[in-house]
Amino acid sequence: MGLPSLARSLRSDQRNSTTSTERECLWTPKKETGGSGHMDLRQTSCFMPLALVAMRELNAEGFAIYQYERGRSGAVIVCEHGLPVPRDPQESTSVARVPLHWQNREVGWLAFVFRGSTVPDNAWRAIERLAWMVESISSLFAPPQRAVDLIMNISRRQAELADLKIAERAQGFLEHPEPRAAETLALHVENVLRSRRFEAELDQLARELDDQMEERRIIAEAKALLQTRQGITEEEAYAQLRLSSRRSRRRIFEVAHKVVAEHHDTHA
């Protein structure tokens, strides 16, 4: 079942009565204290499908992900579906609320709405696991301070090494003068700067990540086209791309790119 049909199957009519229940997130791993910055839960696109899958498996009536914002007293909704999460306790439904944390701070919460006056016991672990996934995925968009410090340290060491190489060569010319020493030093400086590998490696990594993102986008578009055209599931569409890849001895991306290109040519 694709996301559009999944969303339709999960949609429920709004109801008015709800009982709110809260429980601390037992699935959330321990985090280091300290740190700075701000986590923005709205930077990701995978929370909606992840929560929709959990909502279907838990037979929930609705869900919402909330985030606190700087300069605001309340929280904003990152994404939601189905029955809205009520503000005040009622009677005929229940709400499971799990906080979301980053760097030992609560940054928002995840809530699921259920029929009945109590939250099903088997729902808590699944919701806590989803909260852990939301926290972990969001943290990818907020670089840890250790990684920032490591990059700065490597860059500093590389600069110090380049400075040392140039200083040693210049000192050698002072102790043993040679003709055209200034020109030789200029070439030496150019060679030293060219040998700085760190920035080149980071640039190469950035290009590789861009390529991977583009490949995933094309593959996702091809799967969606196959799902719509043939009425199959996402898993079946991917299996079809893999089978075509093996038979043609081409990468899945190349097969997917052909599917997308043919579709665009047909509808041009």
PEHUGI-V585389 format. One record per residue. N is the residue number from 1. RES is the residue in three letters. SS is DSSP state (H for helix, E for strand, L for the rest). Layout:
BEGIN
N,RES,SS
N,RES,SS
END
This chain:
BEGIN
1,MET,L
2,GLY,L
3,LEU,H
4,PRO,H
5,SER,H
6,LEU,H
7,ALA,H
8,ARG,H
9,SER,H
10,LEU,H
11,ARG,L
12,SER,L
13,ASP,L
14,GLN,L
15,ARG,L
16,ASN,L
17,SER,L
18,THR,L
19,THR,E
20,SER,E
21,THR,E
22,GLU,E
23,ARG,L
24,GLU,L
25,CYS,L
26,LEU,L
27,TRP,L
28,THR,L
29,PRO,L
30,LYS,L
31,LYS,L
32,GLU,L
33,THR,L
34,GLY,L
35,GLY,L
36,SER,L
37,GLY,L
38,HIS,L
39,MET,L
40,ASP,L
41,LEU,H
42,ARG,H
43,GLN,H
44,THR,L
45,SER,L
46,CYS,L
47,PHE,H
48,MET,H
49,PRO,H
50,LEU,H
51,ALA,H
52,LEU,H
53,VAL,H
54,ALA,H
55,MET,H
56,ARG,H
57,GLU,H
58,LEU,H
59,ASN,L
60,ALA,L
61,GLU,L
62,GLY,E
63,PHE,E
64,ALA,E
65,ILE,E
66,TYR,E
67,GLN,E
68,TYR,E
69,GLU,L
70,ARG,L
71,GLY,L
72,ARG,L
73,SER,L
74,GLY,L
75,ALA,E
76,VAL,E
77,ILE,E
78,VAL,E
79,CYS,E
80,GLU,E
81,HIS,E
82,GLY,E
83,LEU,L
84,PRO,L
85,VAL,L
86,PRO,L
87,ARG,L
88,ASP,L
89,PRO,L
90,GLN,L
91,GLU,L
92,SER,L
93,THR,E
94,SER,E
95,VAL,E
96,ALA,E
97,ARG,E
98,VAL,E
99,PRO,E
100,LEU,E
101,HIS,E
102,TRP,E
103,GLN,L
104,ASN,L
105,ARG,E
106,GLU,E
107,VAL,E
108,GLY,E
109,TRP,E
110,LEU,E
111,ALA,E
112,PHE,E
113,VAL,E
114,PHE,E
115,ARG,E
116,GLY,L
117,SER,L
118,THR,L
119,VAL,L
120,PRO,L
121,ASP,L
122,ASN,L
123,ALA,H
124,TRP,H
125,ARG,H
126,ALA,H
127,ILE,H
128,GLU,H
129,ARG,H
130,LEU,H
131,ALA,H
132,TRP,H
133,MET,H
134,VAL,H
135,GLU,H
136,SER,H
137,ILE,H
138,SER,H
139,SER,H
140,LEU,L
141,PHE,L
142,ALA,L
143,PRO,L
144,PRO,L
145,GLN,H
146,ARG,H
147,ALA,H
148,VAL,H
149,ASP,H
150,LEU,H
151,ILE,H
152,MET,H
153,ASN,H
154,ILE,H
155,SER,H
156,ARG,H
157,ARG,H
158,GLN,H
159,ALA,H
160,GLU,H
161,LEU,H
162,ALA,H
163,ASP,H
164,LEU,H
165,LYS,H
166,ILE,H
167,ALA,H
168,GLU,H
169,ARG,H
170,ALA,H
171,GLN,H
172,GLY,H
173,PHE,H
174,LEU,H
175,GLU,H
176,HIS,L
177,PRO,L
178,GLU,L
179,PRO,L
180,ARG,L
181,ALA,H
182,ALA,H
183,GLU,H
184,THR,H
185,LEU,H
186,ALA,H
187,LEU,H
188,HIS,H
189,VAL,H
190,GLU,H
191,ASN,H
192,VAL,H
193,LEU,H
194,ARG,H
195,SER,L
196,ARG,L
197,ARG,H
198,PHE,H
199,GLU,H
200,ALA,H
201,GLU,H
202,LEU,H
203,ASP,H
204,GLN,H
205,LEU,H
206,ALA,H
207,ARG,H
208,GLU,H
209,LEU,H
210,ASP,H
211,ASP,H
212,GLN,H
213,MET,H
214,GLU,H
215,GLU,H
216,ARG,H
217,ARG,H
218,ILE,H
219,ILE,H
220,ALA,H
221,GLU,H
222,ALA,H
223,LYS,H
224,ALA,H
225,LEU,H
226,LEU,H
227,GLN,H
228,THR,H
229,ARG,H
230,GLN,H
231,GLY,L
232,ILE,L
233,THR,L
234,GLU,H
235,GLU,H
236,GLU,H
237,ALA,H
238,TYR,H
239,ALA,H
240,GLN,H
241,LEU,H
242,ARG,H
243,LEU,H
244,SER,H
245,SER,H
246,ARG,H
247,ARG,H
248,SER,H
249,ARG,L
250,ARG,L
251,ARG,L
252,ILE,H
253,PHE,H
254,GLU,H
255,VAL,H
256,ALA,H
257,HIS,H
258,LYS,H
259,VAL,H
260,VAL,H
261,ALA,H
262,GLU,H
263,HIS,H
264,HIS,H
265,ASP,H
266,THR,H
267,HIS,L
268,ALA,L
END
